[in-house]
Amino acid sequence: MNSSDTRPYVRRLVDDELDELVAGLPAIALQGAKGVGKTETARRRADHLVRFDVDQERAAFAARPFDLAPDGTTLLDEWQLHPTSWDQVRRAVDAGAPPGSFLLTGSSAPPGARIHSGAGRIDTIRMRPLTLSERGIVEPAISLEDLMSRSRPPIDARTNIGLEEYVDEIFASGFPGIRRLPARLREARLDGYVTHTIEREFVEQGTTVRRPASLAAWLRGYAAATATTASYSRILDAATAGLPDKPSRDATTTYRDVLLRTFVLDPVEAWIPVYNPLKRLAQAPKHMLADPALATRLLGLDRDDVISGRDDVRIDGRGGSMLGPLFEHLVTQSVQTYAQRIGARVAHLRIQDGRHEVDIIVERGRRVVALEVKLATTVDDRDVRHLRWLREQLGDDLADAAVITTGQIAYRRPDGIAVIPAALLGA
């Protein structure tokens, strides 16, 4: 199969994870939103393929006694369309399937599917859209792993990437099959992605949407809340302003739950450290979609208007352009993949009274890397005040701290805080 595939393929960070895990684990499930490249990545290491979104293959698989005995790796693509396949793989693992026997790709199981959790049998890996480093715009020079090492590595690098290139990346998306299309076709594909989510994903999840227009409005409200911790009631109010017949709380809770299960929403949870040296931490998630390009289409944003600040659609009360939140989304999306590669988790920090907040907390054990995202080319003392405060709170547990910018020069400030252009950061 692999030898006949002549399409260009960009190696992903998740490929490194798969190489490690396939060597020792019998069954691995790749999870993530549609279009992130799960099937293509899995196909490259599969010897046998069953496509459950092809009626004939699904029917043939269901009709014969389950037997996945052939040598090599079997890929079950879109497994959730035949949910019993999950339990069948689990039983094959229990029977002694060797490492690298099964790959499963698709969304989460539909509600009500009677499947085992897979714990201890089927290991899962999250796959997100392409990171900045995977897009090939520039070779990263500073690694998150080095920042996590507590060694405070020297920071000295340059890039030609600037604000306009980052805006291009926001609008292009990190979906491999979309980003290289001409602008008009790309917009049509992204619009189709949203339409498919509203008209098909909910059906596949066993949920009836009685008023698709209300769901579309709620999604627009969520997009307007990108990179904020706005309450869900505020999102609903912003989405349905002026409408006499708003969806109920139960309906919007259903919207959120289905969109989370299908990875269309990718919120960043609040940081609550196990050892909890900080008091009065807020616990609301920071809202983000699967990709910032989806927010641009939901909000009908124009590239030039975003750059010039003529797109006042934010709902966080701060006003101004969506460019800051969208840039933060772009950076966070990449950092989530970098963190996953080094075995760390990502959260955000906010004190309940709002006096201190840090955009991205990367945590591994008791080591923390704190990142502030700034839509700026220069950094002054005011930009690092929250990072300095956190260093006072955590002491040696803060492995490193940095401001991620749209600038072109990476360096370390006299106070020890790094300044890193977004394109130069990698895993």
VENGI-V784101 format. One record per helix or strand of 3 or more residues. SS is the DSSP state (2 for helix, 1 for strand). FROM is the first residue (numbers start at 1). LEN is the number of residues. If there is no record, write none. Layout:
SS/FROM/LEN
SS/FROM/LEN
This chain:
2/2/3
2/13/10
1/27/5
2/38/6
1/48/4
2/55/9
1/74/4
2/79/4
2/84/11
1/102/5
1/123/4
2/144/5
2/163/10
2/183/22
2/212/13
2/232/8
2/249/13
2/292/7
2/303/6
2/323/19
1/345/7
1/357/8
1/367/7
2/381/17
1/398/8
1/409/4
1/418/4
2/422/3
